[in-house]
Amino acid sequence: MNDEIGFWTRILSRQGPPVGGPAADLLRPETEEAAMARRFSAAIALGALVVPGALVVGPSAYANESVERRVDLAVGLSDRINLAGTGLVPAVLRSTAAFDATAVDPGSVLLGTSKAGGAPPAKWADGAVIATKRDVDGDGRRDLVLHFDKADLVGDGGLGSDSAELTLSARLSDGREITGTDQVDTEMAFEVKFAESLEIRGANAGLRSERGQSLRRVESVLDRHGQARDLAPMVRSVSSAELAELAEEAAERTGEAAPDISSWYRLTMPSGVDAEALLAELAALPEIAHVYPVPEPVPPPSTTPDFTGRQGYLRPAPTGIDADFSRRDPRLRGTGIKVADLEYDWNPFHEDLQLDWSSDLGGDAFPRYTGFADEHGTAVFGIMAGRDNAYGVTGGVPDAEFYGISPNERLPSGRTSWNPGPALVYLAANGGLRPGDVVLLEQQTSSPLGGTRYAPLEWIPAVFDAIKLLTGLGVTVVSTGGNGNTNSDDPMYVRNGIRWFDPTVQHSGSIMVGAGSSTDHERLSFSNYGTRFDLQGWGHNITTTGSNGNLQGGTNPANLNVRYTQSFGGTSGAGPVVTNAVVAIQSYLKATGQEPWSGQKIVEVLKATGTPQGAATAGEHIGPLPNLEAALKMIEVDAPVSTIALSHHANSDVDWVANPLVTLSAEDGWGVGVARIEYRLDGGSWTQYQAPFRVKGPGLRTIEYRATDNKGNVEKANTLTFHNPEVPVQQ
């Protein structure tokens, strides 16, 4: 079974920390609890509908009870459902004093139009319903969050352009049947990139080409398919001027033109539009570089004893990446490196993370989405950031600075939308990232196969451009490869004639990570693979913070800050394992005064020194598992440290020694070993040291000595000057 899927199956039925806000308020930053509880629709995200409705609980079939109970129902995560996209649509059932929404049997739920039978909630590969029980409105009662596959809602649920409401039916745990309705509005939304040569700016009626080019052909296509509701820049949180500055900086660093992020737009059309015809006509125009339906979210790619002994992924190679080795040197523990995780939500208050909400770089611009609970992000952070103390786990690079940002953007209208590309651009402009810092992408997207056959996030062209901008700025991007069991070299991964994941054709600069076995490093069955993949990390059996609490803490909400798991995984687990190796290397480069390396230069070293992928799946390439000791020894620049000892040394208050016997020695720390020691007397020629020697002859004598390691790192010469008195030479 896909271990990450198993992880989500286990945790999505648990309550997270109180987050405040109404049923729609799944994205609210925790610090806004009271205010957001009053704002029903302002905090909605991800491109669907949130309209308060009513769920009517009918008379009991098993008791003489006829009192109607009502509970708020909200379908979707924004104020519309995008019929052109794929992904999940959430439905939130809020509990009240008269109704316990968690008593609903998730497996009995159907959602659809009144003329259709209804679609069941989306499920994991093992058949469990994707459901979360958590207090989303801050009233102390747990609510029920379900997720529905949009394709199922359109098919079995009958959702279409003329749909005005959706009806939910289900059973309670005691067998009573319940029904409810919620109003819906639909639209067609697309992401469009204009040809960069046009320098498109403005919005709607003010849309223009800074080069003076006509847009009549674009206008003609849109008019033919109905009046556009909105055509506005995709990146709204960063100005065009700031984007131009970032692109200029990236170009100066790389010598290559950076993507023009200002050319990306979001197009919203009426729901009755023929999406296939519109896409075909727009794609045929030379003014359009990319056009595709707006992607929608999918689930993320999961007194305390000391659990560090269970962290096999950090043990020496070939078992793990050998962070045990790197953590012994303060320069390799992440000091001076900022790590930003693109994550739905996380718990900074876990006892072994000791963060706070200043770790949230998105703030109001990209509020956290809590509909999948915080346990995934908490587990990812623990692999890297677990505090080095006497309990719990220890992260691979615990001295780095750790932050997170949600992929969900608050739009000017007040609603929110799943916009991972703009989130990454926002990081580039406002995240305070410097060359050598690391961004970890803990998201995936739908592949052309749909369903649970997920693809790497950079299959979305807008995300690809955002990654290219970040890597151009010197930021290292680690991308989880997704849990779709698809081959990135498959012909289905072609856009505009471009083999999207063919590294000989194009490359975003990110490090693509697959999920390997903890024992033999074979590709795990759920992991995507292909020539674009660089490295692997453990994809199962990961001990870390949070998650399902099956190691400590269990499901009791009171134990949220002391939960640990021994079964986190998926490419979501592999990503932070590899990130540990990347951060350790960048940390060492910075500590030794070197310029940070690009992600691909780091990959070359980690590939050359890593533990190979298992032979049985070698044809399904995910790459080797990093071996930090071998990699660091390959790039080590530390010179050995030599010492000198003189026999018959006088008392410490005089500076003379009579005909001393000189002994030299040297150590190379964790390096590749000492090759030779050299010395010279009184400015003469350098001589390789073989054995102790005696310095004879009276007067002021000077000994210089140095060591060289097997990589050619030469120690700066040491000098010892002493007075050798005129005394008989002792044989």
C-alpha distance (Angstrom), angle and dihedral (degrees) to the residues before:
residue distance angle dihedral
M1 . . .
N2 3.78 . .
D3 3.81 100.2 .
E4 3.78 94.0 -149.5
I5 3.78 90.1 50.7
G6 3.77 88.4 50.9
F7 3.78 88.7 50.1
W8 3.81 92.8 54.2
T9 3.77 91.8 44.0
R10 3.78 89.0 57.6
I11 3.78 99.5 44.0
L12 3.79 104.1 37.7
S13 3.79 90.6 77.8
R14 3.79 91.9 59.3
Q15 3.76 131.3 94.1
G16 3.78 118.1 -116.8
P17 3.78 126.3 -156.9
P18 3.83 117.5 -59.1
V19 3.78 107.0 -85.0
G20 3.80 103.3 176.8
G21 3.76 128.1 -140.7
P22 3.80 129.8 89.6
A23 3.77 128.1 -66.8
A24 3.76 90.3 -77.7
D25 3.78 92.2 50.1
L26 3.77 98.6 89.3
L27 3.79 94.0 131.3
R28 3.79 102.6 51.8
P29 3.78 118.7 131.7
E30 3.78 105.5 -118.1
T31 3.78 93.1 -121.0
E32 3.82 90.9 65.0
E33 3.76 95.5 57.9
A34 3.79 101.0 130.6
A35 3.80 96.6 40.2
M36 3.76 95.3 45.8
A37 3.78 91.5 50.0
R38 3.81 86.2 68.3
R39 3.82 95.0 46.4
F40 3.78 106.7 76.2
S41 3.77 102.9 176.3
A42 3.80 104.2 18.5
A43 3.79 95.3 84.4
I44 3.79 99.6 48.5
A45 3.78 119.1 128.5
L46 3.75 148.2 -174.4
G47 3.79 106.0 42.0
A48 3.80 109.7 -72.4
L49 3.82 139.0 94.4
V50 3.80 133.0 -68.5
V51 3.79 114.1 -178.8
P52 3.82 120.3 149.0
G53 3.76 110.1 -114.1
A54 3.75 137.9 163.3
L55 3.76 132.9 -101.4
V56 3.80 111.8 -156.7
V57 3.78 118.6 -150.8
G58 3.76 108.1 -153.3
P59 3.79 128.2 -146.8
S60 3.76 115.2 -64.1
A61 3.75 117.1 -96.5
Y62 3.79 88.9 -152.6
A63 3.81 104.0 41.6
N64 3.79 139.7 38.0
E65 3.79 93.8 -101.3
S66 3.78 123.3 129.4
V67 3.80 102.1 160.5
E68 3.79 111.3 125.2
R69 3.80 115.7 -128.3
R70 3.78 121.4 -162.0
V71 3.78 130.7 -158.4
D72 3.79 130.0 -179.8
L73 3.79 114.8 -102.6
A74 3.81 123.0 -164.7
V75 3.80 121.8 -177.3
G76 3.78 117.6 -161.2
L77 3.77 135.7 3.7
S78 3.79 102.8 -97.9
D79 3.76 135.7 23.9
R80 3.82 96.4 -80.7
I81 3.79 141.9 38.1
N82 3.80 114.0 -126.9
L83 3.79 105.9 -139.7
A84 3.80 91.6 -171.1
G85 3.80 95.5 62.1
T86 3.76 136.7 70.0
G87 3.77 129.4 -136.8
L88 3.78 138.6 76.3
V89 3.80 130.8 -34.9
P90 3.82 114.8 -157.0
A91 3.79 125.5 -143.3
V92 3.80 118.5 -162.9
L93 3.81 121.9 -157.0
R94 3.80 109.3 -165.4
S95 3.76 121.2 -149.5
T96 3.80 120.9 -133.4
A97 3.78 134.9 -175.8
A98 3.80 87.8 -87.2
F99 3.78 100.1 40.5
D100 3.81 134.3 45.8
A101 3.78 107.1 -154.6
T102 3.80 91.5 -169.1
A103 3.81 87.8 67.1
V104 3.81 88.3 71.7
D105 3.80 113.1 106.7
P106 3.86 102.4 -124.8
G107 3.78 91.1 -155.2
S108 3.81 91.7 60.4
V109 3.79 96.9 53.6
L110 3.81 121.8 114.9
L111 3.81 124.9 179.3
G112 3.79 126.4 -169.8
T113 3.75 147.2 100.0
S114 3.79 120.3 -53.1
K115 3.80 90.4 -107.5
A116 3.81 93.5 56.0
G117 3.77 134.1 63.2
G118 3.77 93.9 -119.8
A119 3.80 137.4 -117.1
P120 3.80 123.9 -96.6
P121 3.81 121.5 -127.1
A122 3.77 118.2 -83.2
K123 3.79 115.5 -90.5
W124 3.75 139.1 -154.7
A125 3.80 122.0 -115.1
D126 3.80 90.4 -92.4
G127 3.82 91.4 57.1
A128 3.80 98.4 -105.6
V129 3.80 116.9 138.0
I130 3.81 117.2 -111.3
A131 3.80 97.7 -118.1
T132 3.78 135.6 147.5
K133 3.79 127.2 -162.2
R134 3.78 109.5 -158.3
D135 3.78 141.3 131.0
V136 3.81 101.7 -100.4
D137 3.81 97.7 166.6
G138 3.81 100.8 46.5
D139 3.82 95.4 -120.1
G140 3.81 94.3 121.5
R141 3.81 93.7 -107.1
R142 3.77 123.7 109.3
D143 3.81 115.2 -120.2
L144 3.80 128.9 -159.1
V145 3.81 120.5 -114.7
L146 3.80 116.6 -169.4
H147 3.80 128.6 179.4
F148 3.80 125.7 -145.3
D149 3.79 127.0 -162.0
K150 3.80 106.0 -118.7
A151 3.81 91.2 -141.1
D152 3.82 88.9 58.3
L153 3.80 91.4 48.3
V154 3.80 90.1 52.7
G155 3.81 92.1 44.8
D156 3.80 112.9 33.3
G157 3.80 92.9 13.9
G158 3.78 95.9 52.7
L159 3.81 93.9 -132.7
G160 3.79 110.6 166.2
S161 3.76 144.9 147.0
D162 3.82 92.1 -77.1
S163 3.82 95.0 49.7
A164 3.82 113.1 125.0
E165 3.79 99.7 174.9
L166 3.77 143.6 7.9
T167 3.79 124.7 -135.1
L168 3.78 123.8 -147.2
S169 3.79 123.2 -158.6
A170 3.79 127.6 -178.5
R171 3.77 146.1 140.0
L172 3.77 129.9 -110.4
S173 3.77 120.5 -129.8
D174 3.82 89.6 -97.6
G175 3.81 91.4 55.5
R176 3.81 100.3 -102.4
E177 3.78 114.5 143.1
I178 3.78 120.9 -128.9
T179 3.81 134.3 -171.7
G180 3.78 134.8 -173.6
T181 3.78 142.0 167.1
D182 3.79 137.5 -143.4
Q183 3.79 128.9 -169.9
V184 3.79 116.4 -116.5
D185 3.78 137.5 -164.6
T186 3.79 122.7 -165.0
E187 3.79 137.4 -156.3
M188 3.80 142.8 163.8
A189 3.81 114.8 -113.1
F190 3.80 127.9 -174.2
E191 3.77 138.6 177.9
V192 3.79 112.9 -129.8
K193 3.78 131.0 -171.6
F194 3.77 115.1 -164.0
A195 3.78 119.5 -148.5
E196 3.79 105.7 -81.8
S197 3.80 91.6 -133.5
L198 3.83 89.1 68.7
E199 3.83 93.7 58.5
I200 3.81 92.3 -146.6
R201 3.81 114.8 -157.6
G202 3.80 137.6 163.9
A203 3.80 127.5 40.5
N204 3.80 140.7 -98.4
A205 3.83 110.1 -26.1
G206 3.81 88.8 4.1
L207 3.81 94.3 55.8
R208 3.79 110.1 130.5
S209 3.79 145.6 158.4
E210 3.78 113.3 -116.1
R211 3.81 85.9 -150.5
G212 3.80 90.7 58.3
Q213 3.81 94.4 -113.3
S214 3.79 119.1 154.9
L215 3.81 119.3 -109.2
R216 3.80 94.8 -168.1
R217 3.80 94.0 116.7
V218 3.81 90.9 54.9
E219 3.79 91.2 46.4
S220 3.80 90.8 49.0
V221 3.82 92.9 54.3
L222 3.79 92.5 47.9
D223 3.81 92.9 46.9
R224 3.79 90.3 50.5
H225 3.81 90.6 57.2
G226 3.78 97.5 41.5
Q227 3.77 136.4 -78.2
A228 3.80 112.4 -50.8
R229 3.80 112.8 -119.0
D230 3.79 92.9 -153.1
L231 3.81 139.5 -5.8
A232 3.79 108.6 -180.0
P233 3.82 139.0 145.0
M234 3.78 113.3 -74.3
V235 3.81 93.2 -141.9
R236 3.81 105.7 60.6
S237 3.80 100.3 155.2
V238 3.83 94.3 65.9
S239 3.81 123.7 52.4
S240 3.82 123.3 -124.0
A241 3.80 89.0 -114.4
E242 3.81 91.6 55.1
L243 3.79 91.2 46.7
A244 3.81 90.0 51.9
E245 3.82 90.4 52.0
L246 3.81 91.4 50.3
A247 3.81 91.5 48.8
E248 3.79 90.9 49.5
E249 3.80 92.0 50.2
A250 3.82 91.7 48.7
A251 3.80 91.1 49.0
E252 3.80 91.6 51.0
R253 3.81 90.8 52.0
T254 3.80 97.6 46.1
G255 3.79 104.4 26.3
E256 3.82 88.2 -128.3
A257 3.79 130.3 102.1
A258 3.81 112.9 -98.4
P259 3.83 120.8 -134.8
D260 3.81 114.7 -86.0
I261 3.80 98.8 -121.3
S262 3.83 90.5 -175.6
S263 3.83 87.8 69.5
W264 3.83 90.3 69.2
Y265 3.82 116.2 98.4
R266 3.78 138.5 173.6
L267 3.80 115.9 -132.3
T268 3.81 120.8 -160.6
M269 3.81 119.2 -167.1
P270 3.82 134.3 175.8
S271 3.78 115.0 -79.6
G272 3.81 94.1 -114.6
V273 3.80 92.8 66.5
D274 3.80 118.6 122.2
A275 3.80 95.0 -118.6
E276 3.81 96.2 -166.7
A277 3.80 93.4 51.0
L278 3.80 92.7 45.5
L279 3.78 92.1 49.3
A280 3.79 92.3 48.1
E281 3.80 93.5 50.0
L282 3.79 95.0 46.0
A283 3.81 93.2 45.4
A284 3.80 89.7 54.3
L285 3.82 92.6 58.7
P286 3.82 117.5 95.9
E287 3.81 87.9 -139.8
I288 3.82 90.5 66.3
A289 3.82 121.5 73.5
H290 3.82 97.7 174.8
V291 3.78 136.1 3.2
Y292 3.81 128.3 170.2
P293 3.82 139.7 139.6
V294 3.79 115.0 -72.8
P295 3.83 106.3 -93.5
E296 3.77 115.9 -123.6
P297 3.80 129.6 -150.0
V298 3.76 125.8 -80.6
P299 3.82 125.5 -173.9
P300 3.81 114.7 -74.4
P301 3.99 114.7 -86.0
S302 8.61 76.3 -109.0
T303 22.69 160.9 -87.3
T304 3.65 35.0 -78.1
P305 3.78 124.1 -160.7
D306 3.79 121.7 -127.7
F307 3.81 106.3 -93.3
T308 3.81 96.9 174.5
G309 3.79 90.3 106.1
R310 3.80 87.9 66.2
Q311 3.80 94.2 55.6
G312 3.79 95.6 98.2
Y313 3.80 91.7 160.8
L314 3.84 88.1 70.6
R315 3.82 96.0 46.7
P316 3.83 123.6 104.3
A317 3.79 120.2 -70.7
P318 2.92 138.8 -58.9
T319 3.82 88.1 36.2
G320 3.80 98.6 42.0
I321 3.80 142.4 -5.1
D322 3.84 93.4 -85.1
A323 3.79 99.8 -119.3
D324 3.80 84.1 156.1
F325 3.79 85.4 73.1
S326 3.81 97.0 45.3
R327 3.81 96.2 45.3
R328 3.81 90.6 63.4
D329 3.81 90.1 72.1
P330 3.84 114.8 64.5
R331 3.80 89.4 -145.4
L332 3.81 91.9 62.2
R333 3.81 99.1 50.4
G334 3.81 97.0 85.5
T335 3.79 101.2 -92.9
G336 3.80 110.9 165.8
I337 3.83 94.7 13.0
K338 3.80 122.6 112.9
V339 3.83 117.6 -149.8
A340 3.82 118.6 -162.9
D341 3.82 118.1 -168.9
L342 3.83 119.7 -156.8
E343 3.79 95.2 -139.9
Y344 3.81 137.7 153.2
D345 3.81 93.7 -133.1
W346 3.81 142.7 -29.1
N347 3.82 140.0 -173.9
P348 3.82 109.0 -116.1
F349 3.80 91.4 -179.4
H350 3.79 96.1 67.3
E351 3.80 108.2 130.4
D352 3.79 92.4 -119.6
L353 3.82 97.2 47.0
Q354 3.82 101.0 46.0
L355 3.79 94.8 -167.9
D356 3.81 129.1 133.3
W357 3.78 136.3 -151.9
S358 3.79 91.3 -77.4
S359 3.82 80.9 81.6
D360 3.83 88.0 72.7
L361 3.81 106.4 93.1
G362 3.81 93.7 178.7
G363 3.80 98.8 63.3
D364 3.79 114.2 163.9
A365 3.81 92.6 -20.3
F366 3.82 93.2 62.4
P367 3.82 107.1 17.4
R368 3.79 118.5 -167.1
Y369 3.80 120.2 -97.1
T370 3.80 110.8 -134.6
G371 3.80 99.2 -179.2
F372 3.81 91.9 101.2
A373 3.85 92.0 43.9
D374 3.81 123.5 -119.3
E375 3.79 99.6 -91.0
H376 3.80 96.2 95.8
G377 3.80 93.8 55.9
T378 3.80 92.1 42.0
A379 3.81 90.0 54.9
V380 3.81 92.6 48.5
F381 3.80 92.3 50.1
G382 3.81 92.1 49.3
I383 3.83 92.5 58.2
M384 3.79 89.9 59.2
A385 3.81 108.0 19.9
G386 3.83 106.9 33.2
R387 3.80 106.8 139.7
D388 3.81 118.0 -106.5
N389 3.79 98.4 -119.4
A390 3.76 138.4 119.8
Y391 3.80 96.4 -82.5
G392 3.79 143.2 48.4
V393 3.79 117.9 6.2
T394 3.79 133.5 -34.1
G395 3.78 120.9 -135.9
G396 3.77 122.4 -128.6
V397 3.83 92.8 -115.3
P398 3.82 104.8 19.6
D399 3.81 95.4 165.8
A400 3.83 95.8 61.5
E401 3.82 121.5 101.0
F402 3.81 111.1 -105.2
Y403 3.78 128.4 -153.9
G404 3.78 139.4 159.2
I405 3.78 137.1 -152.6
S406 3.78 129.7 -167.9
P407 3.82 120.3 -127.3
N408 3.81 89.7 -136.6
E409 3.80 116.0 100.7
R410 3.79 126.3 -156.9
L411 3.80 106.3 -133.1
P412 3.83 125.8 -146.4
S413 3.81 88.4 -104.0
G414 3.80 89.6 63.2
R415 3.79 95.4 -110.7
T416 3.76 122.2 105.6
S417 3.79 136.1 -130.8
W418 3.82 137.1 -164.7
N419 3.81 99.8 -104.0
P420 3.82 111.0 159.3
G421 3.82 92.5 164.2
P422 3.82 95.0 56.9
A423 3.81 88.9 42.7
L424 3.80 89.7 59.3
V425 3.80 91.8 46.2
Y426 3.81 88.6 50.3
L427 3.81 88.0 53.3
A428 3.78 90.1 51.7
A429 3.81 91.6 52.0
N430 3.79 102.8 34.3
G431 3.80 108.9 15.0
G432 3.79 96.3 87.1
L433 3.80 89.7 -125.8
R434 3.78 118.6 167.0
P435 3.80 131.8 -167.7
G436 3.79 107.5 -70.7
D437 3.80 95.0 30.1
V438 3.80 116.6 122.3
V439 3.81 134.2 -130.3
L440 3.82 116.7 -162.8
L441 3.82 116.8 -158.0
E442 3.80 108.0 -147.4
Q443 3.81 93.7 175.8
Q444 3.77 136.8 90.3
T445 3.80 134.3 -170.9
S446 3.78 139.9 -147.1
S447 3.79 118.0 -75.0
P448 3.84 122.7 -143.6
L449 3.82 86.3 -93.8
G450 3.81 91.8 63.5
G451 3.78 125.3 -158.9
T452 3.80 114.0 68.8
R453 3.83 93.1 -24.8
Y454 3.78 92.1 110.2
A455 3.81 126.4 -171.1
P456 3.82 133.7 -150.4
L457 3.80 110.9 -80.9
E458 3.80 93.9 -115.2
W459 3.80 89.5 67.4
I460 3.83 80.0 89.6
P461 3.83 104.6 84.0
A462 3.82 93.8 -145.0
V463 3.80 89.1 55.2
F464 3.81 90.6 47.4
D465 3.82 90.0 55.9
A466 3.81 92.0 46.5
I467 3.81 91.0 51.5
K468 3.79 90.5 48.3
L469 3.81 89.3 52.9
L470 3.82 91.7 50.2
T471 3.79 94.5 47.5
G472 3.79 89.3 46.1
L473 3.80 87.6 57.2
G474 3.80 90.0 55.5
V475 3.81 96.4 -101.0
T476 3.81 115.1 137.8
V477 3.82 112.5 -131.2
V478 3.81 120.1 -158.6
S479 3.81 111.5 -165.4
T480 3.79 123.9 -163.1
G481 3.80 105.9 -133.5
G482 3.79 97.4 -137.2
N483 3.80 136.3 -113.4
G484 3.79 101.4 -98.1
N485 3.81 105.6 109.1
T486 3.81 88.4 -130.6
N487 3.79 131.3 137.6
S488 3.79 111.0 -120.8
D489 3.82 87.9 -150.6
D490 3.81 91.3 61.3
P491 3.83 114.4 120.3
M492 3.81 89.5 -119.7
Y493 3.82 87.7 74.8
V494 3.80 94.0 73.3
R495 3.82 125.1 118.4
N496 3.80 123.3 -176.8
G497 3.80 88.3 -14.4
I498 3.82 91.7 -53.7
R499 3.80 118.7 126.8
W500 3.77 91.3 -133.1
F501 3.80 99.8 -155.4
D502 3.80 98.6 34.9
P503 3.83 103.2 116.8
T504 3.81 90.7 -157.5
V505 3.81 89.8 60.8
Q506 3.81 103.6 39.9
H507 3.78 138.0 -14.7
S508 3.79 130.9 -167.8
G509 3.80 92.0 -156.7
S510 3.80 93.8 -117.1
I511 3.80 124.7 132.7
M512 3.82 106.7 -117.4
V513 3.82 114.8 -148.4
G514 3.80 130.5 -160.2
A515 3.80 130.4 -168.5
G516 3.80 119.2 -104.6
S517 3.77 135.7 -176.0
S518 3.78 118.1 -89.2
T519 3.79 91.0 -134.7
D520 3.81 111.1 36.3
H521 3.84 101.5 10.2
E522 3.79 92.8 -124.3
R523 3.80 116.7 151.0
L524 3.79 110.0 -88.3
S525 3.80 111.7 -124.0
F526 3.82 96.8 -113.4
S527 3.81 96.8 50.0
N528 3.79 121.5 103.6
Y529 3.81 114.3 -125.8
G530 3.81 143.9 -179.6
T531 3.79 144.1 119.6
R532 3.82 91.3 -61.3
F533 3.82 90.8 65.1
D534 3.78 115.4 100.0
L535 3.80 110.6 -178.7
Q536 3.76 143.0 0.3
G537 3.78 134.4 -135.1
W538 3.76 132.3 -171.8
G539 3.80 108.9 -66.8
H540 3.81 98.5 -168.9
N541 3.82 144.0 15.7
I542 3.82 91.9 48.3
T543 3.80 117.9 159.2
T544 3.78 111.8 -150.4
T545 3.79 145.9 127.0
G546 3.80 125.4 -59.9
S547 3.79 119.3 -7.3
N548 3.79 117.4 111.7
G549 3.81 98.2 -19.8
N550 3.80 91.8 -128.0
L551 3.80 91.1 140.9
Q552 3.80 96.4 42.6
G553 3.77 136.5 -12.8
G554 3.78 101.2 28.3
T555 3.80 119.9 -157.2
N556 3.80 99.2 -46.4
P557 3.84 107.0 124.3
A558 3.80 88.7 -142.6
N559 3.82 88.5 66.4
L560 3.80 95.7 54.5
N561 3.82 93.1 117.3
V562 3.81 95.1 47.3
R563 3.80 101.5 45.2
Y564 3.80 121.2 127.4
T565 3.79 131.0 177.2
Q566 3.78 133.9 -157.8
S567 3.81 95.9 -164.5
F568 3.80 110.9 57.0
G569 3.79 114.6 135.5
G570 3.78 149.4 124.6
T571 3.77 121.8 111.7
S572 3.81 82.0 -57.5
G573 3.79 87.5 71.1
A574 3.80 94.3 41.1
G575 3.81 92.5 54.5
P576 3.81 98.5 62.9
V577 3.82 91.4 41.0
V578 3.81 89.2 60.1
T579 3.81 91.0 40.1
N580 3.80 88.3 61.3
A581 3.80 89.5 60.7
V582 3.82 93.0 45.8
V583 3.81 93.4 49.4
A584 3.83 92.8 46.9
I585 3.81 90.2 54.9
Q586 3.81 94.8 45.6
S587 3.80 89.4 46.4
Y588 3.81 91.0 53.4
L589 3.81 92.8 47.2
K590 3.79 90.7 51.9
A591 3.82 93.7 45.8
T592 3.81 91.1 52.2
G593 3.81 94.1 49.7
Q594 3.80 96.7 -106.5
E595 3.79 127.9 136.2
P596 3.83 114.3 -101.3
W597 3.77 115.1 -98.3
S598 3.78 127.1 -123.8
G599 3.78 116.9 -106.8
Q600 3.79 91.3 -108.9
K601 3.80 92.9 52.6
I602 3.80 88.8 52.7
V603 3.81 89.2 47.9
E604 3.80 90.9 55.5
V605 3.81 90.7 57.2
L606 3.81 94.8 43.0
K607 3.79 91.6 48.5
A608 3.80 92.7 48.5
T609 3.80 93.4 50.4
G610 3.82 103.6 29.2
T611 3.79 131.4 109.1
P612 3.83 105.9 -94.9
Q613 3.78 123.7 -112.8
G614 3.79 113.7 -100.0
A615 3.79 114.5 -84.1
A616 3.81 96.0 -126.1
T617 3.82 92.6 66.3
A618 3.80 98.9 29.1
G619 3.80 89.1 118.5
E620 3.80 88.9 60.2
H621 3.77 95.4 61.6
I622 3.80 122.2 -148.5
G623 3.80 97.4 143.7
P624 3.80 134.8 -125.3
L625 3.80 129.7 -46.0
P626 3.82 111.1 -107.9
N627 3.80 118.0 -105.4
L628 3.79 105.4 -158.4
E629 3.79 97.5 -169.1
A630 3.80 92.5 54.1
A631 3.81 93.1 42.1
L632 3.79 94.8 48.7
K633 3.79 92.6 47.6
M634 3.79 87.9 52.9
I635 3.81 92.5 55.9
E636 3.81 99.0 32.3
V637 3.82 115.2 136.6
D638 3.81 98.1 175.7
A639 3.78 114.4 121.1
P640 3.80 119.4 -139.7
V641 3.80 119.5 -97.9
S642 3.81 115.8 -125.7
T643 3.79 129.4 -163.0
I644 3.79 134.2 -162.8
A645 3.81 131.7 -146.5
L646 3.81 126.5 -169.4
S647 3.78 122.1 -159.7
H648 3.83 121.2 -137.4
H649 3.77 89.6 24.1
A650 3.78 113.0 179.5
N651 3.78 124.2 -121.7
S652 3.77 113.1 -64.8
D653 3.81 93.1 -106.8
V654 3.83 94.7 66.3
D655 3.81 130.9 60.8
W656 3.77 102.5 -142.3
V657 3.77 135.6 93.8
A658 3.77 125.8 -173.8
N659 3.81 113.1 -125.5
P660 3.83 92.9 -41.4
L661 3.78 127.0 -155.9
V662 3.82 107.0 -125.1
T663 3.81 121.3 -145.7
L664 3.82 120.5 -174.5
S665 3.81 127.4 -167.0
A666 3.81 136.7 167.3
E667 3.81 140.7 -163.2
D668 3.82 127.6 -157.2
G669 3.80 99.5 -160.6
W670 3.80 109.9 -145.1
G671 3.80 91.2 -19.4
V672 3.78 131.5 111.6
G673 3.80 95.7 -81.8
V674 3.82 139.6 -92.7
A675 3.79 115.9 -64.4
R676 3.81 99.0 -174.3
I677 3.80 146.7 -23.4
E678 3.80 121.4 -135.0
Y679 3.79 133.9 -167.6
R680 3.78 140.8 176.3
L681 3.79 133.7 -163.7
D682 3.78 124.2 -133.3
G683 3.82 94.6 -17.2
G684 3.81 96.0 -50.7
S685 3.77 127.8 133.0
W686 3.80 123.0 -50.1
T687 3.80 113.1 -101.5
Q688 3.78 126.6 -166.9
Y689 3.78 110.9 -116.3
Q690 3.79 114.2 -120.3
A691 3.80 105.8 159.4
P692 3.83 140.2 -15.2
F693 3.82 112.9 -60.1
R694 3.79 135.3 -168.2
V695 3.80 124.5 -122.6
K696 3.79 109.6 -140.6
G697 3.76 130.6 -175.2
P698 3.79 131.8 64.4
G699 3.78 127.9 -93.9
L700 3.81 138.8 51.0
R701 3.81 107.4 -26.0
T702 3.82 129.4 -169.4
I703 3.80 126.6 -159.1
E704 3.85 120.3 -169.1
Y705 3.77 118.7 -170.9
R706 3.83 138.0 174.6
A707 3.80 140.8 167.0
T708 3.80 133.5 -136.8
D709 3.81 125.0 -156.5
N710 3.79 128.9 -142.5
K711 3.82 91.0 -93.4
G712 3.78 92.1 56.6
N713 3.82 96.0 -105.1
V714 3.81 104.9 152.4
E715 3.76 123.6 -153.6
K716 3.79 118.7 -129.2
A717 3.78 106.6 -104.2
N718 3.81 117.6 -94.7
T719 3.81 120.2 -146.0
L720 3.80 131.1 -150.3
T721 3.81 120.6 -178.6
F722 3.80 122.2 -171.7
H723 3.84 140.1 159.9
N724 3.78 116.2 -110.2
P725 3.84 108.3 -158.4
E726 3.79 124.1 -144.9
V727 3.74 101.1 -95.1
P728 3.79 131.6 138.0
V729 3.76 111.9 -80.2
Q730 3.77 110.9 -109.8
Q731 3.75 112.3 -137.5
